[in-house]
Amino acid sequence: MTIDDRLDQLSRELLSVPFCDLNAVQRSVIDLIAAEAPTGLNQALVSDDRGYWDRLADKVAAIGGSWAFIGSFSAVLLAWVALNVALKPWNLAFDPYPFIFLNLLLSTVAALQAPVIMMSQNRQAAKDRKNAEHDYVVNLRAELEIMHLHDKLDALRDKDLLELAKCHAEAFVKLEAQISALSAKLEARH
């Protein structure tokens, strides 16, 4: 049997579909089952192929989305406002009320931080999709392997039941012969 025949047979047994009609993910699962190779880790998830700017964007997103950032940023804002209010009586405030420079800085931070966080989220979403596809492959393979084991167990059970039926039939024939022999002895005595 060629490898193509084996793949087609496995595909028909496990999925009831010819191998040529399977999608790429299903084919890879049947290939793994035929090769009896472990699924392994998804290399796209293990390797870190991000460039400098991608890693920087991920760090900015990690810092910008943390409670530490919120707390420290709130403290800086409070200090900014308090310092300018405290220096106002001596006309030394560098950004007096209504804090126009602070507004400009906050707008700039928001304008720069939002796209960086979106880039990081998009990369994470792509990684999550690859992870979900890998999970699907692992789960499909496990399900197919379990079905395959069930088929093997059913075949073994059927074989054992057939052997048991043969043993019972042979025992029944021997019992009938013994009963006939005993019946003949009883009739001979009477």
N, C-alpha and C positions, 0 to 999 in steps of 0.2 A: 504494500500500500504506500503510495507516494505521500509526501507531506501535504500536498494540496488536497488529496482525497481525505487524509486524516483531519485537516482543518474543516473541510466541508462536512464530514461525518460528525465532528464535535459540534459544529454550528447547528446542524439539523437536530442532533440529540438534545442539545441544551436550549436552543432558542427556536427550534422548529422553522428555521429560515436557512436557505443556502448561504454559504460563506460570501459569495459574490454580492449578495443583497444587503450585507451588513454595512453600518457606517464605520468610520475610521476607529472610533472608540471601541465599538463592539469587536471589530477585527483584532485590535490590540489585545483585548481581553482573551479572545479565543487563542491568539498566538501565545500568550503567557500560559494559558492552561495546557496547550499542546506541548510547549517546551518544559512544562512543570518547573518554571522559574518563578522566584518570588517577585512580587510587584515592585518592591523597593520604594525609595523616596522619589518624589517628583523633583528632578534636577532644577527646574525653574524656581522651585521654592527654596531649595537649599543654597543655590549660588546667589551671590549678591552682585548683580551686574549694573547697579546704579552708578551713574557718574557723580562727580563732585557736586554739581548743582542739584541733582536729585537727592543726594544724601543731605545736603544743606536744607532743602525744602522740607524733607521729612523731619529734620531736627527742629526747624522753625515751627512746623505744625505740632510736633510733640510738646515743645515748650509753650507755644501760644495756646494750646488746648489744655493746659494744666491749671490746677488750683494755685500752684506756686506763682505762676504768671499772673493770674487774676489778683492774688493777694499783693504781690510786689508792685504791679501796675497801679492798683488802687492806692497803695502807700505813696508811690511817686506822685500820683495825681493830687492826693491830699496834701502832701508836702509842698507841691508847686503852688496850690491855691493858698495854703496857710502862709507860706513865705511871702507871696505877693500881697496878701492882705496885711501881714505884719509890717512889711516895708512901705506900705502906702502912706502912712502919716509923715514919713520923712522924704517922700517923693523918690524913693529908691526902687520901687517895684519895676521889675524888668518886663512884666506882662500884667498890667493892672486889669481890674475887672472891666469888661466881660471876658477876659482871658482869650483874646483873639489868637495869639500865638499858640496857646495850648490847643485851641480848636484846630488850627492848621496842622499841628503835630499829630493830633489824634486822627484827623482825616487821612493824613499821609500814612500813618501806621496801618489804618484799616484798609486803605487802598493797596498797600503793598502786601499786607498779611493775607488778605482774602484769596488772591490768586495763588499764592504759594501754598496755602492750605488746600485749595481745590486741586492743585497739581498732585500733592501728596495723597489726597483722597482718591483721585483717579488711578494713581499707581497702586494704591492699596486695593481698590476695587478690581483691577486687572489681576492682581495677585490672588485675591479671593476667588475670582472666577477660575483661575488655574487650579487652585486648591480644591474647589468644588468639583471640577472635572476629574481630578486625581481621586478624590473621595468616591466619585461615581464609579470610576474604573475599579477601585478596590472593592467597593460594595457589590458591584455587578459580578466581579470575579468570585467573591465569597459566596454569593447567592448561587452562581452556576456550579461552583465546586460542591456546595451542599446538595444541590439537585443531583449532581453526578454521583455523590456518595450515596444518596437515597436510592438511586437506580442500582448501584452496586449492591447495597444492602438488600433491596427487593429481590435481586437476582440470586443472592446467596440464600435468602429465606425461601424462595421458590425451589431452589436446588435442595435445600434441607427438607422441605416439605415433601418433595418428590421422593427423596431417599427414605424418609420416614414412612411414606405411603407404601413404598416397595417392601420395606421391612415388615410393616403390618400385614401386607398381602402374603408375604412368605410365611409369617407366623400364623396367619389365618389358615393357609394351606396345610401347614404342619399340624395345627390344632384339629383341622378336619380329618386329617389322616389318623391322628391319635384317637379321635372320637370314633372314627370308623373301626379302628383296630379294637378299641375297648368294647364297642357294640358287638363286634364279631365274637369276642371272647365271652361276653355275657350270653349271647345266644347259644354258643357252643356248650355252656354249662347247663343250660336249661333244656 
